[in-house]
Every structure is written in C-alpha cells, then in structure tokens.
Amino acid sequence: MLWDFAETNIFGDAAGGFLVSLANSTKALVRTPSTGIGVVHQLSAESIQAQGVMFSSDPPYYDNVPYADLSDFFYVWLRRCLLPTFPTLFGTMLTPKLGELVADPFRFCGREAAHRHFEKGMGQVFHRMAEQTHPDYPVTLYYAFKQQEEDTDDSEDGGAENAVASSGWETFLGGLVEQGFQVGATWPMRTELSNRMRGQGSNALASSIVLVCRPRPAVAKSATRRELLTALRAELPEAMRLLQRSHIAPVDLAQAAIGPGMAVFSRYAKVLEADGSTMSVRTALQLINRALDEFLTEQEGDFDADSRWAVTWFDQHGFDEGPYGVAETLSKARNTSVDGLVGAGIIWSKAGKVRLLKREELPTNWDPAQDARLTVWESVQHLIRVLESDGEVAAGRLLLKLGPMGDVVRELAYRLYALCERKKWSTEAQAYNGLIVSWGAVSTQAVGAPRTATGKQGRLALED
C-alpha cells in the first residue's frame, strides 16, 4: 500500500506524537549530507526509471501482512465521512488491492497463483534494481520472515529427514540471486519494539536481517553441492559465534544464519547437484539450516557430562517422567549415572521413574560457589528462575558467580531454544529466548556487582 502521508497524534508527546516525530525527522535531515533539492516520488517499485540510484528497501513479507486488507478497517469509516470532500480519493468502495505485492491466497484464488504473483513482482523489482543501482553503493534490503515450513530431504548427503525452509525467504532470495545479486554482508538489526502487541508473551521475531548486496562478478565460478557444504561448514560456525557473542535473540538466530549462508551460496554463478541440475534456493536454505543445527549440536561438546545427558533427556521427554531404565542406559552413554544426576540437583528419581527438575522446584538459596557438582544445565535453569522472579540485578549477581562458565551457559540457552522451537514448546522457548534477550543487561549488572571472596569465584568473560 502506498500511503499519502503518515498520520500522528498532534496532542501526544510520546513516540508517534506529531512534535516528537517532527523533531526526530529534523535531526535526521540535518545530519544528512546533501546538495540541491530533494524530490520525492510515489510510485510502484516495479516501474522505477532512473540511473545511478542507491537502493535501500524493506520489501513486503510474502503472505505475512496484507496491508491493504488492514487499511480497509479504517478506510470504510474515512470514506463515509470524507467522500463529499475528496470524491476522487474515496472513489472505490474498498482500497485497491491488485497492485499490492503480497502472496495472499484469498486474493488470488489459491496459494499457487498468489506465489506466482509475488515471485513475478519481486523478480521485476530486483531486475530494476540490478539495472539502475549505482556502482559505488550496495543495495541494502531489510527482511524478517520466520521459517516454519518443513520438507522431506532425501539427498545423498543428508538421508531422508525433515529440512526447514520458507517460501517467503525462498521467493525473496530466489529473485535476488536470479537477477545477478551477490550477498556480501549481513547483520541482524533490532527493528521491532518489545512492547508491541505482537511481541508480548510470544516468540515473534524481534529483528530484521539486513542483506548488503552487489551485482555478482561476471567471472564468478560454479560449484558442486559438496563444495557448497564444505564452505558452509567452514564459514558458518564463526559467523554464528559472532552472532551469539552479540546476544542476538534465539528466535532470530535461524533467520540471521540465512545471511552468511546465502553469502556463500550467492557468490557462485550456480551450484550443481549430483545429477547436473542447478540447486534451488529452497535447497540452499535447507542446507544452511542443517549447518546451523550441526553447529548448535557440536557446541554440546563444551558441556559437562551431566548437562549433555540433560539435553538429550529434555529433547526426548521435556520435563515429563520417563523410565528409569532408559535414563540409566543414557547415563552410561554420557559417562555419568542416575544417582550422580540426582546428587547434582538435576533430576528427580523415584519408583522406577525419572524426570528433570522444574525451575520452581530448584532451591532458592543455590550458590554455584558452594555446589560440589556444578553443571551448565542447572546454571541455565537457575539464571532463568532468578531473572523471572527477582530481575536483572539479581541475575547479574548470579552470573558473576558463575565466572567463565557464563559463555557456556549462553551456548546452552541457544541450544535449548532450538530444541523447544522444533518441538513447538512455545512457553518453554520463551524462557530461553528471554534469558538471551536480557543477557546484555544482566552482564552489565554483573560487571557492577560486588565480588564475593570465594575459592571458586572466577572472572566473567564478557564480549564487547
């Protein structure tokens, strides 16, 4: 939808108020270097006619937000009031919708037709950008679309298994790559307010992924599927560690991984499958997500034996009860024991049943410096318990006591969120997502907290 103007509250003095919006806009304009006179045009991105343009765009999110439908809620009342004053502007019964670039199956009589409409439109937009972009400036695109679809991937390297992808990301990136763009850099930006209604008490995305793109060099080489996988496994882990050190929310991690993954995929002229066909963007997304899952799984090597047992048990049973025999067999594989896990304060075991202790069952006076069998698992659970009950200051004091273990605790929180997301345990996922979202504030509190003289106290490893 193309807005004529942004309507704000002229009496408000908070964000969104007229004077506040005017002041913020003025600050931005004053700091923007410019010469001459600026000109604004309202037109479709599919019909841009210009040369030497710097493009920076927040494209539509496939089928997520049908803006024209939402605007009808207000339009019908505005039309009733203002039709005599603005007969041309309100000449239609509802807002025009056919030109909107959205994959709405209800509007186009089916999902396939909606997909084709979006794919064709995005391809045309990227074609215009490729023709008219300024050679000195990259194209920057902001995109946020949660991957929620699963396909069965029976490729030679992966076996038959579920692979996560997304029609929204596939169509968006497919148009980008087909028009000759290469992703050169990516970064998640916190663009969504935490106090928005959609973000309260949910695992909604909090960030947009910025894709910095340039035309792919004409001398770009082709690669095989195996070469792509090798490159992903070599380059993606370091990019993921950088994102984790930046405390990106777990809910955004899978979307953020698309950036560096597509940077690898898009630098090739094409990627060839074993049968000689060209790899699709959807398959590339599946491989990127698989590489991310491998990275998170490999981080379990940093955990102690008790915590590795707890992660596997959690994946199979959550906080529900399970057979003692299964728990004992798994404990042998993890080089621990059920009795040891009970002593570590991780599990409850009675009458042939075993289950993980819930956070509300954990002792409120727990001190890691006094714990003879300290584990990463219980450290994560206690941090969440303290954060939710006593706030960031108390959680910061506890994080300080954990010392260098703090980094590994953060890794486990990411891993547990990924497990909950796959299992669709949204409430439990919120706990781990909330811990990472608050990690920066908790770490800041830890830096300012007074140190306690204990033999096990360590220095908290913080990242810039």
N, C-alpha and C positions, 0 to 999 in steps of 0.2 A: 504494500500500500504506500502511496506517495502522499505524505502529509503536506498541507498548505502551510501550516505553522504549528508550533508547539504551544499548547495552552497551559498556563501555570496559574497557581493561586496568587492573585495580586495582593492579598492581605497576609499571606504566610511569610514567616521569617526563618523557616527551616529549609532543608534541602527540597528543591522543587518550587519554592516560592519565587515570585517574579523578580524581586530585587536581588535575591541570592543568585538566581540563575543569570541575571544580567551582570552582576559583579563577577561571577566565575567566567562568563563568556568574555568579558572585557579583559580580565587578566590574561586569558589565553591569547587573545588577539594582540595585546600589547607586546607579548613576548614572541610573537611570530614574525620572523624577518620577512619583509615583503616590499615590493616596489610596484608602483602603478595602482590600478583599480581592480579589486576583486569582483568577479562575476559569478553568480550562482544560477545554474540551470536545473530545472526539474524535468527529468526525462527518464526513460527506461534504460537500464544498463545494457540491454541488448542492442540499442541503437546509437551508441556513443560514436561520434565522428570527430576525432581530434588526433593530434600527433604530439609526441613528447609529453605524455601525461604520466604523473605519478599516481598510481592506484593504491588506495588503502580502503578496504571494504569489509563489512560484516555481512556476509551473504545469508540468505534465508536457510533455515534449518530443516530442509526436506519436508517432512509432514508434521513437525513438532508444533508450529504456531501458525494457525490460519488467521492472520491479522485482519483480513477483510471481513471474515465472519465475526470476529470480536468487535470490530468497529460498528457492525450493524446494531449492536446493543444500544449504542449512543445515537447512531445516525437516524433511526426512526423517530426519536424524540426531537432531535435538532430539525429534521425535515418538517415535522408538524408545526414547529414554532417559527422557522425561518424561511419556509418555501415562498411566501409572498415577497420577502425581501431579496432573496437570492434564488430566483426561479431556475436559472441555468445550473447553478451548483447543486441544487437538490432536485434535478430533473428526473432522476431514477427512483424507483420505489426502495431499492436497497443499494448498497455500494457496489460498484463494478468489481468483478472477480476474475474474469477470464484471463486478464493480463498478469495476474499475480503469480509469481514463480514459487509455487508450493505444490507438493505431491499429495494433494487431498483426494482420496479415492471417492468420496461422496460427490465431489465437484466434477470429476472426470469419469464417472460411471465405472469405477473399478481401479484396483491397485496398479495393474499393468499400464493402463492409459495414463494414470497420474505419474507413474515413474517415468514414462517416456516424455511427458510434458516437462518435468523437472530436468531430466537429463538433456533434452534438446536445448532448453533455455540456458542452463548453466554452461553447456558447451559453447553456445553462441556468445555468452558474456566473456568467457575465457579467451575465445577466439579474438574478440575485440581488444581485450587487454593485451594479448600477445602481439597484435599488430601495432598498437598505439602506445605501448609503455615506453617511457623514457629510458634510454640505455644506461644512464648513470644512476638510476634509482630502482630498487627492488619493488616488487609488488608485495604488499602485506595484506594477509587475509586472516580474519578472526573467526574461529569456528568452534562451536560447542555442541556436540551431539553424542549422547550416551549410547554406547554399543550394547545391544541387548539381544541380538539375533544369534542363533546357533545353527551351523550346518554340519553335516557329517563329512569329514575329510578322510578319504581313503587313499591318500597319496602314498607313494613308495617310501617316503622318509618318515611319515608320521603314523601310518596304520589307520584303521577306521576309528575315528574318535570325533567328539564334538569340537568344533572350532568356532570361536566367536568372531563375528564380523558385524557390519552395519550397512544397510542400504543407503542411509544418509551420507555416511563417510565415503562409501564406495562411489556413489554418483558424483559427489563433490570432487574427490581426488581423481576419479577417472577422467572427468572433464579437464582438470588441471594438467594431468600428465599427457593426455592425448593432444592437447594444444601446445605441447613442447615446453612446458614449465618444469623446472627442477627445484625441489625444496632445498634451500641452502642452510636455513637455520630455523629453529622453532623454540618457543618458550610459552609456558602457561602464564596467563595474567589473571589475577583475581578480579573479575569483572562483575560478579553478582553479589548483591548485598546479602549479608547473613540474615537480616531482619525482613527480607521479602517473604511474602506468604508461602511461596513455593519452596523456600529454603528452610522453613521452620519445622523441626521434627522430622526431617526426611534426609535421604541421601542424594538430593538433587545436586547436579554439577554446580561447582562454585567458580570455575574458571573457564575462560575461553583460551583456545590454543592459537597462538599467533604463528602463522606459516609465512616465512620470508622466502619469496620465490624470484627466480630469474629464468630467462629462457635457457634451455638446455643447450650446451655447446654442440655444434654440428658434428664434432669429432667424437661424441660420446660413443662408447663401445657397448656391445651387448654382453649379457652374462647368462649363465645357466642357473637353474633353480638351486643347485648345490652351492654355487659361488655366492648367490644371494644369502643363503642360510649361513654360510661361513662368515660373511661380512656382518650380518645381523648379530650373530653370537659374539663376534669380536668387538663391535662398536656399541651395541645397545646397553650392555651392563654398565659401562662408565657413565653413559647419559642418564641411566636410571639412578645410579648412586648420587649423581649431582642433583637430580630432582628430589630425592629423599633428603639429602642434606639441606635442601631449601624448604623442607617441611610442606611440600605440596600435599594437599588433602588426598587420602587414598582413593576417594571417589573420583578424583580427576586423573589418577596415575595412568590408567589404561588409555585415556584419551591423550594424555601428554606423550605416551610412548609412541603414538602414531607419528608424531613429528620426526624424531630422529630415525624411526623405522622407514618412513617414507623418504627421508633424505637419502638413505641408502638405496632404496628401490628406484627413485626417480632419477638418480644420476646415470642410470644405464639407459641406452636407447630403447632396449627392450630386454626382458628376461624370458628365456626359453625354457619350456617344460621338457620333460624327458621325451615326449612324442614330437617335439619340434614346434609345438604351438606356443603362442605368446601368453605369458602369465597374465591373468586378470588382476585388477586392483583388489578385488574381493579376496582372491587367494593370497595376495601380498599382505593384506590386513590380517588374515588368519595366521600367517607365518609370524608376523610381528607380535600378535597377541600370544602365540605359543612361546616365542622367545622371551617375552615378558614373564610368562608363567614359569619358564625354566629358571630365569634369574631369581624370582622370588623363592622358588623351591631350593635353589642352590644356597641361598642365604641361611637355610636351616643348618648348614654346616657350622655356622657361628654360634648355634645354641647349645646349651648343655644337654646331656642325655635325657634328663627328666623332662625338659621342655620339648625336645623332639618327640618324646612319647606323647606328651600332652597335645601337641599339634596334630599328630596322626589320630589320636583318640577323638579329639574335637571334630576333626574332619568326618569321622565315621559316626559319632554319636552326639555331637554337641555337648550339652550339659545333661543329657539323659543317661539313665542307667544302662549298663551293658554287662555281659557275662564275665565273671572273674577269670575264667579260663582264657578267654580272648585277651583280656588285659595282661595276664601273666605271660602269654605267648609273645605279645607285642613288646612287653618289657624286656624279655630276653633278647629280642632283635635290636632293641635300643640300648642294650648294655646297662639296664637298671633292674628294679624289682618293684612289685606292687607294695611291699612293706616299706621300701625306701621312698616311694612316691607318697605314701601316707605320712611318713615321717617328715617329708619335705613340705607338707601342708598343701598339696596339690589336689589330692583325691580323697573321697570317702569310700570305704570298703566294708561291706557287711553282708552276711547271709548269701554269699555267692554272687553279689552284685558290686559293681564299681561305677563310680561317676566322678566327674570333675566337680570340685567345689565351686559353687556360685559366688559371685563377688560379695553378696550380702552375708555369706557365711564366713567370710575371712575375718580374722581378728583385727579390731580397730587400732590396737596398740602395736601393730607389727613394726619392727625396726630391722632393716636389712643388715645393719652392722652387728646385730645380735643373732642373726639367722645362721645356724651351723651348716645348712644345706640350701644356700641361696640359689634360686632359679630365675631365669628370664621370664618364664611363664607367670609365676606369682608376682614378679615385679610389675609386669604389664597390668595384671588384674588389680593389684593394689593401687597403682597410679590412677587407673580409671576410677576406682572406688573413691579415692581421696579427692580427685578432681571434681567428680559429680557431687560429693557430699560437702566438701569443705572449700572448694575453689582453687584458683591457680596458685595462690601464695602457698597453701599447704602442699599442693602437688609439687611446687618448686622445691620446697624443703626436702621432700622425699626424693626427688630426682637428684638433688645434690648428694644425698647419702648413697645413692646407687653408683656414683662415680663414673668410671669409664664404661660401666655396663649400660649406660644410658643410650649409646648408639645402637647396641644390640636390641634393647627394648623397643626402640623405634622400628627397627627392621621387623621384629615380631608383630608389631601392631599393623604394619603394612601387609604382612603375610596373612594374619587373621582376618583382616578386612577382605582380602581377596577370596578367602575361603567362604566367608559369610555371603559375599556378593554372589558367588557361584551357587551357593545353596539357597539363595533368596531369603536369608535370615536378616531382614532389613533392620529390625530393632537392635540386634546384637552388632550388626555392622556399624550402626550409628555410634556405638560406644568407642570403637577403634578409630573411626573417622574423626570423632570429636577430640580424641586424645592428640592426634597428629595436627589437627587444625589449631589446637591450643598449644602445641609444642613450643612455638616461638615465645609466647607469653610465659609459659611455665619455665622455660630455660632462662628467661630474663629474671624471673623471680628467684631461680636457683642461684644465679650469679650474685644476687644481692642478699641471699640468706646467710645468716651467721653459720660458720662451720663448727661442728661438734667434734671434740677430741676423742676419736675412737680409732682403734687399731686398723679397722677395715675401711676407714674413710678414704675415698680416692678423689682425684680431680675430675670434674665434669668436663667431658670433651665436647666443646661447643664449636659450631661452624659459623663462619662469617656469613 
